[in-house]
Amino acid sequence: MSPALPTKRPPLTAERVAPLLAAGTPYNRTPISPAKFKVGDEVHTIVAHPTTHTRLPRYARGKTGVITEIHDVFVFPDSLAHGKGEDPQWCYGVRFDGRKLWGPDSDPHLEIIIDLFEPYLMPAA
């Protein structure tokens, strides 16, 4: 067995684990095009049932919401998870009325904000 080769990084000790995890890995990217939507825009989510990875929850598919925040451009997990590259996409906070997600018997005061990538969204008709 060959001896371990030295690295430029210090050894990972128990004391360094929490700070490293808290720092995270940056997945934001430089925008290559302007955001399609602005705060206040009404949007409709796509209806798609891929057999692969997606960050669009089933309960929010085919629903209408309102853009509350434009976060930034990030690596698109749906693409990266399948070896198709980073495909950076805008990410938005989208507010949904609970009754639009779970029907008229839902709490009338319930709202939920979901962070959704631009490919999941289209302008509401």
GUZA-151309 format. One record per residue: x, y, z of N, C-alpha, C, O in turn; residue in three letters. Coordinates in Angstrom, 2 decimals. Example, Ala and Ser with C-alpha at 12.3 -4.5 7.8 and 13.67 -1.06 7.14 Angstrom:
// GUZA-151309
NODE     n.xx     n.yy     n.zz    ca.xx    ca.yy    ca.zz     c.xx     c.yy     c.zz     o.xx     o.yy     o.zz  resn
NODE    13.19    -5.69     7.80    12.30    -4.50     7.80    13.20    -3.30     7.80    14.24    -3.32     8.46   ala
NODE    12.85    -2.25     7.08    13.67    -1.06     7.14    12.90     0.03     7.87    13.41     1.14     8.04   ser
This chain:
// GUZA-151309
NODE     n.xx     n.yy     n.zz    ca.xx    ca.yy    ca.zz     c.xx     c.yy     c.zz     o.xx     o.yy     o.zz  resn
NODE     0.85    -1.17     0.00     0.00     0.00     0.00     0.89     1.23     0.00     1.88     1.29     0.73   met
NODE     0.54     2.21    -0.82     1.30     3.45    -0.91     0.89     4.40     0.19    -0.26     4.40     0.62   ser
NODE     1.83     5.23     0.66     1.45     6.21     1.68     0.54     7.28     1.08     0.59     7.55    -0.12   pro
NODE    -0.28     7.89     1.92    -1.19     8.94     1.48    -0.39    10.13     0.96     0.66    10.47     1.50   ala
NODE    -0.90    10.74    -0.09    -0.25    11.93    -0.65    -0.73    13.16     0.10    -1.91    13.25     0.45   leu
NODE     0.14    14.11     0.35    -0.29    15.33     1.03    -1.23    16.14     0.14    -1.10    16.14    -1.09   pro
NODE    -2.17    16.83     0.76    -3.09    17.71     0.03    -2.87    19.14     0.49    -2.21    19.39     1.49   thr
NODE    -3.44    20.08    -0.25    -3.34    21.48     0.11    -4.34    21.84     1.21    -4.20    22.86     1.88   lys
NODE    -5.33    21.01     1.38    -6.36    21.28     2.39    -5.96    20.66     3.73    -5.36    19.59     3.76   arg
NODE    -6.28    21.34     4.82    -6.00    20.74     6.13    -6.92    19.53     6.37    -7.99    19.45     5.76   pro
NODE    -6.53    18.63     7.22    -7.38    17.46     7.50    -8.74    17.89     8.04    -8.85    18.90     8.74   pro
NODE    -9.76    17.12     7.72   -11.11    17.41     8.22   -11.23    16.86     9.63   -11.27    15.64     9.84   leu
NODE   -11.29    17.75    10.57   -11.42    17.36    11.97   -12.85    17.62    12.42   -13.60    18.33    11.75   thr
NODE   -13.23    17.04    13.53   -14.59    17.21    14.06   -14.92    18.69    14.26   -16.06    19.10    14.03   ala
NODE   -13.95    19.47    14.66   -14.19    20.90    14.92   -14.50    21.67    13.63   -15.15    22.71    13.67   glu
NODE   -14.04    21.17    12.49   -14.23    21.87    11.22   -15.50    21.46    10.49   -15.89    22.14     9.54   arg
NODE   -16.16    20.38    10.89   -17.32    19.88    10.16   -18.47    20.88    10.17   -18.97    21.24     9.10   val
NODE   -18.91    21.34    11.34   -20.06    22.26    11.42   -19.84    23.54    10.63   -20.72    23.94     9.87   ala
NODE   -18.68    24.22    10.79   -18.48    25.44     9.99   -18.48    25.18     8.47   -18.99    26.00     7.71   pro
NODE   -17.90    24.07     8.04   -17.89    23.76     6.61   -19.29    23.50     6.09   -19.65    23.97     5.01   leu
NODE   -20.09    22.76     6.85   -21.47    22.51     6.44   -22.28    23.80     6.42   -23.09    24.02     5.52   leu
NODE   -22.07    24.65     7.41   -22.80    25.93     7.48   -22.43    26.83     6.31   -23.28    27.58     5.82   ala
NODE   -21.20    26.77     5.86   -20.76    27.61     4.74   -21.42    27.18     3.44   -21.65    28.00     2.56   ala
NODE   -21.72    25.88     3.31   -22.37    25.38     2.11   -21.50    25.48     0.87   -20.33    25.87     0.94   gly
NODE   -22.09    25.12    -0.24   -21.42    25.20    -1.53   -22.18    26.21    -2.38   -23.40    26.10    -2.50   thr
NODE   -21.51    27.17    -2.96   -22.24    28.18    -3.76   -22.78    27.58    -5.06   -22.02    27.02    -5.86   pro
NODE   -24.07    27.69    -5.26   -24.71    27.22    -6.48   -25.31    28.35    -7.29   -25.93    28.12    -8.33   tyr
NODE   -25.11    29.60    -6.82   -25.60    30.72    -7.61   -24.63    30.96    -8.77   -23.44    30.70    -8.66   asn
NODE   -25.18    31.45    -9.88   -24.40    31.68   -11.09   -24.70    33.07   -11.64   -25.69    33.69   -11.27   arg
NODE   -23.84    33.55   -12.51   -24.02    34.84   -13.15   -25.15    34.73   -14.18   -25.12    33.84   -15.03   thr
NODE   -26.13    35.64   -14.12   -27.23    35.59   -15.11   -26.71    35.80   -16.53   -25.82    36.62   -16.76   pro
NODE   -27.27    35.05   -17.48   -26.93    35.26   -18.88   -28.10    35.91   -19.63   -27.96    36.31   -20.78   ile
NODE   -29.24    36.01   -18.96   -30.41    36.69   -19.54   -31.22    37.28   -18.39   -31.09    36.83   -17.24   ser
NODE   -32.05    38.28   -18.68   -32.86    38.88   -17.62   -33.95    37.92   -17.15   -34.35    37.01   -17.87   pro
NODE   -34.42    38.13   -15.94   -35.53    37.33   -15.40   -36.78    37.57   -16.24   -37.03    38.70   -16.65   ala
NODE   -37.56    36.53   -16.49   -38.79    36.65   -17.28   -39.91    37.30   -16.48   -40.80    37.94   -17.05   lys
NODE   -39.87    37.13   -15.16   -40.97    37.60   -14.32   -40.49    38.65   -13.34   -39.30    38.75   -13.05   phe
NODE   -41.44    39.44   -12.84   -41.13    40.45   -11.83   -42.07    40.25   -10.64   -43.10    39.58   -10.76   lys
NODE   -41.71    40.83    -9.51   -42.55    40.74    -8.31   -43.94    41.27    -8.64   -44.08    42.34    -9.24   val
NODE   -44.95    40.51    -8.25   -46.34    40.88    -8.50   -46.94    40.17    -9.70   -48.17    40.16    -9.84   gly
NODE   -46.12    39.58   -10.56   -46.64    38.86   -11.73   -47.40    37.61   -11.29   -46.97    36.89   -10.38   asp
NODE   -48.52    37.37   -11.95   -49.26    36.13   -11.72   -48.69    35.09   -12.68   -48.54    35.35   -13.87   glu
NODE   -48.39    33.92   -12.15   -47.80    32.85   -12.95   -48.58    31.56   -12.76   -49.29    31.38   -11.77   val
NODE   -48.42    30.67   -13.70   -49.05    29.35   -13.66   -47.94    28.32   -13.74   -47.03    28.45   -14.56   his
NODE   -47.99    27.30   -12.91   -46.97    26.26   -12.95   -47.30    25.24   -14.03   -48.47    25.01   -14.36   thr
NODE   -46.26    24.64   -14.57   -46.45    23.63   -15.61   -47.03    22.36   -14.98   -46.95    22.15   -13.77   ile
NODE   -47.61    21.54   -15.83   -48.07    20.22   -15.41   -47.13    19.23   -16.07   -47.17    19.03   -17.29   val
NODE   -46.29    18.63   -15.27   -45.32    17.66   -15.78   -45.16    16.57   -14.74   -45.18    16.83   -13.53   ala
NODE   -45.01    15.36   -15.20   -44.85    14.22   -14.30   -43.64    13.40   -14.73   -43.77    12.26   -15.16   his
NODE   -42.45    14.00   -14.62   -41.26    13.28   -15.05   -40.98    12.07   -14.15   -41.34    12.06   -12.97   pro
NODE   -40.35    11.10   -14.72   -39.95     9.93   -13.92   -38.59    10.19   -13.29   -38.05     9.35   -12.57   thr
NODE   -38.05    11.38   -13.56   -36.74    11.75   -13.06   -36.89    12.85   -12.02   -37.99    13.16   -11.57   thr
NODE   -35.77    13.44   -11.63   -35.71    14.46   -10.60   -36.43    15.75   -11.00   -36.31    16.20   -12.14   his
NODE   -37.16    16.35   -10.05   -37.71    17.69   -10.22   -37.91    18.31    -8.85   -38.12    17.61    -7.86   thr
NODE   -37.82    19.64    -8.80   -38.06    20.37    -7.55   -39.44    21.02    -7.54   -39.74    21.83    -6.66   arg
NODE   -40.27    20.68    -8.52   -41.64    21.21    -8.57   -42.55    20.22    -7.85   -42.80    19.12    -8.36   leu
NODE   -43.06    20.59    -6.66   -43.91    19.65    -5.91   -45.19    19.30    -6.69   -45.75    20.15    -7.37   pro
NODE   -45.63    18.06    -6.58   -46.86    17.62    -7.27   -48.04    18.49    -6.90   -48.85    18.84    -7.76   arg
NODE   -48.16    18.85    -5.62   -49.34    19.61    -5.19   -49.38    21.01    -5.79   -50.42    21.68    -5.72   tyr
NODE   -48.26    21.48    -6.37   -48.22    22.83    -6.94   -48.26    22.81    -8.47   -48.17    23.86    -9.10   ala
NODE   -48.40    21.66    -9.07   -48.41    21.57   -10.54   -49.78    21.99   -11.09   -50.82    21.56   -10.60   arg
NODE   -49.73    22.83   -12.12   -50.96    23.30   -12.74   -51.71    24.33   -11.90   -52.91    24.51   -12.06   gly
NODE   -51.01    25.00   -11.01   -51.63    25.97   -10.10   -51.17    27.39   -10.43   -50.14    27.59   -11.07   lys
NODE   -51.95    28.36    -9.97   -51.64    29.77   -10.20   -51.17    30.41    -8.91   -51.75    30.20    -7.85   thr
NODE   -50.10    31.20    -9.01   -49.56    31.90    -7.85   -49.04    33.27    -8.27   -49.19    33.67    -9.43   gly
NODE   -48.43    33.97    -7.33   -47.91    35.32    -7.57   -46.44    35.37    -7.16   -46.07    34.88    -6.09   val
NODE   -45.62    35.96    -8.01   -44.19    36.13    -7.71   -44.05    37.10    -6.53   -44.55    38.22    -6.59   ile
NODE   -43.37    36.66    -5.47   -43.14    37.52    -4.30   -41.69    37.97    -4.20   -41.38    38.96    -3.54   thr
NODE   -40.80    37.24    -4.87   -39.37    37.55    -4.76   -38.63    36.95    -5.95   -38.96    35.87    -6.43   glu
NODE   -37.62    37.67    -6.40   -36.71    37.14    -7.41   -35.41    36.85    -6.67   -34.74    37.78    -6.22   ile
NODE   -35.07    35.57    -6.53   -33.91    35.21    -5.72   -32.60    35.47    -6.44   -31.84    36.36    -6.03   his
NODE   -32.32    34.73    -7.48   -31.04    34.80    -8.18   -31.07    33.71    -9.24   -32.08    33.04    -9.43   asp
NODE   -29.95    33.53    -9.92   -29.78    32.44   -10.89   -28.97    31.35   -10.20   -27.93    31.62    -9.61   val
NODE   -29.46    30.12   -10.29   -28.82    28.99    -9.64   -28.69    27.82   -10.60   -29.39    27.75   -11.62   phe
NODE   -27.80    26.91   -10.28   -27.68    25.65   -11.00   -29.07    24.99   -10.96   -29.69    24.93    -9.90   val
NODE   -29.54    24.49   -12.10   -30.86    23.86   -12.20   -30.73    22.39   -11.82   -30.16    21.60   -12.58   phe
NODE   -31.25    22.00   -10.65   -31.07    20.63   -10.17   -31.63    19.56   -11.12   -31.08    18.47   -11.20   pro
NODE   -32.71    19.87   -11.82   -33.32    18.89   -12.72   -32.33    18.47   -13.81   -32.34    17.32   -14.25   asp
NODE   -31.50    19.40   -14.24   -30.51    19.12   -15.28   -29.26    18.48   -14.68   -28.76    17.48   -15.19   ser
NODE   -28.78    19.06   -13.60   -27.53    18.59   -12.99   -27.64    17.15   -12.50   -26.69    16.38   -12.60   leu
NODE   -28.80    16.79   -11.96   -28.99    15.45   -11.41   -28.88    14.35   -12.46   -28.69    13.18   -12.13   ala
NODE   -29.00    14.73   -13.73   -28.97    13.73   -14.80   -27.79    13.89   -15.73   -27.80    13.41   -16.86   his
NODE   -26.76    14.60   -15.23   -25.53    14.74   -15.99   -25.66    15.61   -17.23   -24.87    15.48   -18.16   gly
NODE   -26.66    16.50   -17.25   -26.89    17.37   -18.41   -26.31    18.77   -18.21   -26.67    19.69   -18.94   lys
NODE   -25.45    18.92   -17.24   -24.83    20.21   -17.00   -25.61    21.07   -16.02   -26.66    20.67   -15.53   gly
NODE   -25.07    22.24   -15.75   -25.64    23.12   -14.73   -26.91    23.82   -15.18   -27.81    24.00   -14.36   glu
NODE   -27.03    24.21   -16.42   -28.20    24.89   -16.98   -28.77    25.93   -16.01   -29.93    25.81   -15.61   asp
NODE   -27.99    26.96   -15.63   -28.44    27.94   -14.63   -29.79    28.57   -14.99   -30.04    28.93   -16.14   pro
NODE   -30.66    28.71   -13.98   -32.01    29.23   -14.16   -32.34    30.21   -13.03   -31.85    30.08   -11.91   gln
NODE   -33.20    31.19   -13.36   -33.72    32.09   -12.33   -34.60    31.30   -11.37   -35.28    30.36   -11.76   trp
NODE   -34.57    31.71   -10.11   -35.41    31.10    -9.07   -36.25    32.20    -8.44   -35.75    33.29    -8.16   cys
NODE   -37.52    31.92    -8.21   -38.48    32.90    -7.70   -39.21    32.35    -6.47   -39.42    31.14    -6.35   tyr
NODE   -39.58    33.24    -5.58   -40.53    32.90    -4.52   -41.92    33.09    -5.10   -42.23    34.17    -5.61   gly
NODE   -42.76    32.07    -5.04   -44.11    32.14    -5.59   -45.11    31.83    -4.48   -45.05    30.78    -3.84   val
NODE   -46.04    32.77    -4.26   -47.06    32.61    -3.21   -48.32    31.98    -3.81   -48.82    32.40    -4.85   arg
NODE   -48.81    30.96    -3.11   -50.04    30.28    -3.50   -51.06    30.39    -2.37   -50.71    30.27    -1.20   phe
NODE   -52.30    30.60    -2.73   -53.41    30.55    -1.78   -53.63    29.07    -1.47   -53.71    28.25    -2.38   asp
NODE   -53.74    28.74    -0.19   -53.92    27.35     0.21   -55.13    26.69    -0.43   -55.10    25.49    -0.71   gly
NODE   -56.18    27.45    -0.66   -57.39    26.87    -1.26   -57.15    26.50    -2.72   -57.78    25.58    -3.24   arg
NODE   -56.22    27.21    -3.40   -55.90    26.85    -4.79   -55.07    25.57    -4.85   -55.08    24.85    -5.85   lys
NODE   -54.36    25.29    -3.76   -53.55    24.07    -3.73   -54.34    22.88    -3.21   -54.25    21.78    -3.77   leu
NODE   -55.13    23.09    -2.14   -55.77    21.96    -1.47   -57.29    22.01    -1.45   -57.93    21.22    -0.76   trp
NODE   -57.87    22.94    -2.21   -59.32    22.97    -2.36   -60.03    23.89    -1.39   -59.40    24.46    -0.49   gly
NODE   -61.35    24.04    -1.57   -62.13    25.02    -0.80   -62.22    24.73     0.69   -62.53    25.63     1.47   pro
NODE   -61.95    23.51     1.11   -62.02    23.18     2.54   -60.74    23.54     3.29   -60.67    23.39     4.51   asp
NODE   -59.74    24.01     2.55   -58.48    24.41     3.18   -58.70    25.67     4.02   -59.66    26.41     3.80   ser
NODE   -57.81    25.89     4.96   -57.85    27.10     5.79   -57.83    28.32     4.87   -56.90    28.48     4.08   asp
NODE   -58.85    29.20     4.96   -58.91    30.36     4.06   -57.79    31.37     4.28   -57.59    32.26     3.45   pro
NODE   -57.06    31.25     5.38   -55.96    32.18     5.67   -54.59    31.60     5.29   -53.57    32.28     5.40   his
NODE   -54.58    30.36     4.85   -53.33    29.68     4.55   -52.74    30.14     3.22   -53.42    30.15     2.19   leu
NODE   -51.48    30.53     3.25   -50.71    30.83     2.05   -49.38    30.11     2.19   -48.88    29.90     3.29   glu
NODE   -48.83    29.74     1.07   -47.53    29.08     1.08   -46.66    29.71     0.00   -47.15    30.01    -1.09   ile
NODE   -45.40    29.91     0.30   -44.45    30.42    -0.69   -43.47    29.30    -1.01   -42.84    28.72    -0.13   ile
NODE   -43.37    29.01    -2.30   -42.49    27.95    -2.77   -41.43    28.58    -3.68   -41.76    29.39    -4.54   ile
NODE   -40.18    28.22    -3.49   -39.12    28.67    -4.37   -39.12    27.77    -5.61   -38.90    26.57    -5.52   asp
NODE   -39.37    28.39    -6.77   -39.52    27.63    -8.01   -38.63    28.20    -9.11   -38.43    29.41    -9.21   leu
NODE   -38.09    27.31    -9.93   -37.24    27.69   -11.04   -38.08    28.13   -12.24   -39.20    27.65   -12.44   phe
NODE   -37.52    29.03   -13.02   -38.21    29.62   -14.17   -38.80    28.59   -15.14   -39.90    28.81   -15.63   glu
NODE   -38.12    27.47   -15.45   -38.72    26.52   -16.38   -40.05    25.91   -15.89   -40.80    25.34   -16.69   pro
NODE   -40.33    26.04   -14.60   -41.60    25.53   -14.07   -42.75    26.50   -14.25   -43.90    26.16   -13.99   tyr
NODE   -42.44    27.72   -14.68   -43.43    28.80   -14.67   -43.76    29.31   -16.07   -42.93    29.29   -16.98   leu
NODE   -45.00    29.78   -16.21   -45.41    30.48   -17.42   -46.36    31.59   -17.00   -46.97    31.51   -15.93   met
NODE   -46.50    32.62   -17.82   -47.42    33.69   -17.45   -48.84    33.14   -17.31   -49.27    32.29   -18.09   pro
NODE   -49.57    33.63   -16.30   -50.94    33.20   -16.12   -51.79    33.78   -17.25   -51.62    34.93   -17.64   ala
NODE   -52.68    32.97   -17.76   -53.53    33.41   -18.88   -54.71    34.22   -18.39   -55.53    34.68   -19.20   ala
